[in-house]
Amino acid sequence: MKTPILAGTTGDLVEDACFQSRLNSRHPESLLLWFSASWSMGRMDYRPLLAQHALPLTHEVDEWNKAAHATGLKAYECKASYICGAMREFMQASGLNLANEYHLGALFLALDATELLGRVVSGTRRPTSSRRKGPREPSLTEVLRRGVKYVGDHADPQVRSLPHTPQDYAKLRNFAGHGATYLAKGVNFDPDSTRLLLRHLSHTLNTMWDDRAVPTKLAAVEIHPVYSEKNGIRQLVYVQEIQDHLKENGPGDRLRDNDWQNQPDNIVSIDNSSPPVTGAG
């Protein structure tokens, strides 16, 4: 079967073709989805991607049903769109920091997106006052490590591997998130490793929806809808924006402040004993 020629710019065609190639290289069964999903004005409509393996939610059901009713979506699609929007915000904010050489902020934000991914693929829920954390409920650090591992296991085959292990990324997040006062010995801070993490995250955000293990976890993970209010109008954040984005673009495509996608794979290591990192002089 030949790929239909799509209307749009050359850059649009290249990006769509690259996404299709990456998706099908890991998930051949997605080829059917690629051709069967709806088309609009010659462009691919990616909205069915988030809902292709949708399941009934098992937690926060009333909250998401109410949110979904206002959007015209099913509860699973609404929750998935929220997750996609939150990840994109963290990633775009990370890219903005990276472009201005605010490396600690860029790393921290990229790892926030990774922790959210880890929550989703783990189905993580918080302990309540009447139920202490059980042996099977992961810590926040473990959730982040699971997110990094998932990214590594679903990495973009066209991009060099992540330069840190899940354990070392957790140590770097602790360093960036707690005043940059102590970096564990043996862990080097690599400013460009944030860029590699973002590149793999964008690929994972495109392909995770085809993972048959994700829907059960997504249906259970503790995530509550968040609303904003402007001029007296209350609106669910992210969801409509993401639905509009998906009309023509993949979930991880067309991220703003994305210079990190085009830079060479050069890692600049900073030893953890250097004054710029430790503050010791």
N, C-alpha and C positions, 0 to 999 in steps of 0.2 A: 504494500500500500504506500503510495507516495504522499508526502506531507503537502497539504494544500498551501498555495501561495497566499500569504496574508497581506492585506493592505497596511501601509505604514512606512516609516522611515527605515533605512538600512539598519540603523542601530536597533530599532525595535525588532526587526526580523532576526538579527544576530542574537539578541538577548532571549527572545522566545525560543529560538532553536537551541541555544545553549541550555536553557532550563529544561526543555524537552529531553535533550540528550542526557543530561545529568540524572533526571528523574528516571528515565527508562534504563539507564545503565545499572541502577540499583534495584529497580522495581519494574521488570518487563510487563507485569500485569497492568501497570499504569497506562500503557499505550492505548488500551481500550478507553480509559477515562479521557485521555487527551483528545481522541477523535469524537467521543460521544457527548462530551460536554457542549453546552450551548455556545454559539458564536454571535457576536454583535459587531456589525460594521466591519467585518473581516478580521476582528481581533478575538483572541482567545478569552473566554470568560472563565475565571478561576474560582468563582464562588462555589461550584459543586465540589471542589477539592477538599474543603474543610468539612463537608457534610457527607462524604462518600461512605464512611463507616460509622455514622452517627448512632449512638445508643441513648436510651433514656437516662437522664441524670439520676444519681442515687443520693445526692446530698445538695442542700441549698436549693431544693427543687422549686419551692414557692417563689423564692427570690428571682431565680432565672426565668421561671415561667412568666412572672410579671414583667421582667425586663424584655423578654422575647416578644410578649404581646404588643409592646409599644413599638417594636421594630418590624413586626411581621415575619420574624424568623422563628424557627424552632429553638427550644432552649439550648440544645447542644451546639447548634450553629452560633447562637448568640454568645455563649461562653467561649467557644473556640475563637470567635472574632475578637473578643476582649483579650484573650491570651496573645493572639497574634499582634494586636495593637500595642499592648504593653511591651512585648519583646521588641517591636520595631522602635518604640520610643527610646528604650534603653540603648539600643544599638545605634540609633541616629545621634543621640546625645553623646555616646561614646565617640562616634566618628567626629563630631564637632570638637570635642576636647582634644582628640588625637591630632586633628588638623592644626590646632593651635598649640601643640606640644605640651598639653596638660596631661602628662602620661599617667599619673596616679588616678586622676578622675576618669580618664578614658578606660583604664583597666577595671576600676571599680564598677563602672556602669555596664561594661561588657559582661562582667561576671554576675551582675544583677540579672541580666537577661538569661544567663546560663543557669542561675539558681531557679528562676521561674520555669525554665525548661525542665530542670531536675525535679521540681515539684510536680509538674504535669506527668512526666514519664514514671514517677514513683507513686502518684496518687496520694501525695502527702497531705495529712490533716494535723491540725494543732491539737494538743491535749486540752481538755476542758477542766474546769475546777473540780468536777466530779470524777474525772478520769485522768489519772496521771499518765505520763508518757510510758507507753508499753515497750517491751523489748523489740518490737517490730517497727516502731515509729522512729524514723531516722532523725538525727539532729540536723540543725541548719547546715552545719559543715558537711555532713554526709549528703544532704540534698544537693549542695553545690557540687560535690565530687561526682554524684550520679549524673548531674547535668553535663559536666565536663566529659565524663566517660561516654555518655550518649552521643555527644558531639564527635568525639574521637571515633566511636564505632560507626557513625553515619557521616564521616568526613567527606568533603568534596575531593574526589579522586584527582582533580586537576590542581590541587593546592598542596603544598608541603605540609607534613603532619604538625600537630600542635607541639610547641617546644617544651611544654611542661606536662607533668603527670597531673592527674586529678588532685593528688595530695599536695603537690607544690602550688597548684593554682589556688587551693584553699588557703595555704599559707600566705600567698600574695594578696588574696582578698582581705585576710585579717590585717596584713600590713597596711594596705591602702585604706581600709575602713576604720582603723583605730589610730589615726593620727600619724601614721608613717613613722612610728617610734621604734619598732623592732621588726627586723626581717630575719626569719629563722636562718641559721647557718646552713650553708650548702645550697641555698636557693638564690639564684641570681635574677635580678629584675631585668627583663628584656622589653624595652619599650615597644619594639615592633611585634612582639608576641601578641599584643592586644589586637593588632591588625589581622594576624593569622586566625585568632579566635573569632573575630568578626566575620572573616570570610567563610569559615566553616559554619558559624551560626546561621549566616544567610542561606547557605546550602541546606542546612538541617531544617530551617523554617520552611523551606520549599518542599522537602521530602517527608517530614515526620508524619504528615497526614495520611500517608499510604502505609504506615506501620500498623499492622492489625492489633498490636499490643497497646497502642496509645488510647483508643476510645474508652476502654474500661477504666483506665487510670484517670483520663480526663473527666469522665462522668463522676468520679469520686473525689478528686482533688479539691481541697478547701480553697475556693476562690469566690469572693463575693463581688457582685456588680457594684461599680462605683459611678456616681452621678456628679455632674457639675450643674451649676445654675447660672444663667446669664440673662439679664433683663427679665427676671422672673420666670424664665423657662427652664425647667429641669430636664436634663438630657443625659442619657447613658454615654459614658466616655468610650472612645475607640470604635465602637461597633459599627456605626454608620460610615465612619471614615474608612474602616477596613473593607466594608462591603463595597463602597465606591472604588477603592483601590483594586479590589479583586476583579472588577468588571473587565480589566484589561491587563492586569499584572499579577505575577506570582506573589505569594505571601512574603518572600524574602527579597523581592526584586525592587529596583528603583528606590533604594534607601537614600535619603539625603545625606550630605556630608560624607560621601563614600569614596574619598581619595584612597582609602586603604585597599580598595578593590584592584587598583591599578599599579601599586607600588611593587618593586621587586622584593623577592623573598630574602631580604638581608636582615639578620638579627644582630642588634647592637647590644651586647651584654654589659651590664653594669654590676660589678662585684658588690656584694652586700657589705663590704668593709669600707667602701669609698665614702668620703664626706657627703656628696650629694644625696646618698641614700640614707645613711645613718644619722646624719647631722653632727657627727663627731668631727672635730677639727683639731 
